[in-house]
């Protein structure tokens, strides 16, 4: 089984960052894990 050279970041749907709401109700934007804000990560 071979993987493509790049795949979407697991937590941002390929957008490069993920916006989520903290427990305090604040909106927080963080970079995707493992992709340095590019939206894709090397497989």
C-alpha positions as CSV (number, residue, x, y, z in Angstrom):
1,X,0.0,0.0,0.0
2,X,1.5,3.3,-1.1
3,X,0.6,6.7,0.2
4,X,0.4,10.0,-1.8
5,X,3.4,12.3,-1.2
6,X,1.1,14.8,0.7
7,X,-2.1,14.4,2.6
8,X,-4.5,16.8,4.3
9,X,-3.6,17.9,7.9
10,X,-5.5,15.8,10.3
11,X,-7.1,18.7,12.2
12,X,-7.8,21.5,9.6
13,X,-9.2,19.9,6.5
14,X,-6.3,21.1,4.4
15,X,-6.8,24.8,5.3
16,X,-3.4,25.3,7.0
17,X,-4.9,26.2,10.4
18,X,-7.8,25.2,12.5
19,X,-10.2,27.5,14.4
20,X,-11.9,26.2,17.4
21,X,-13.6,27.5,20.6
22,X,-12.0,27.1,23.9
23,X,-13.8,26.1,27.1
24,X,-13.9,29.8,28.1
25,X,-15.7,30.6,24.8
26,X,-12.8,32.3,23.1
27,X,-12.1,31.6,19.5
28,X,-8.6,30.2,19.0
29,X,-6.7,29.7,15.7
30,X,-3.8,27.3,15.7
31,X,-1.6,25.9,12.9
32,X,-2.3,22.3,11.9
33,X,-0.2,19.8,13.6
34,X,2.8,18.6,11.5
35,X,2.3,20.8,8.4
36,X,3.7,24.2,9.3
37,X,0.6,26.0,8.1
38,X,0.7,24.7,4.6
39,X,-2.5,22.7,4.8
40,X,-0.8,19.5,3.7
41,X,1.7,17.2,5.4
42,X,4.2,14.8,3.9
43,X,2.8,11.3,4.1
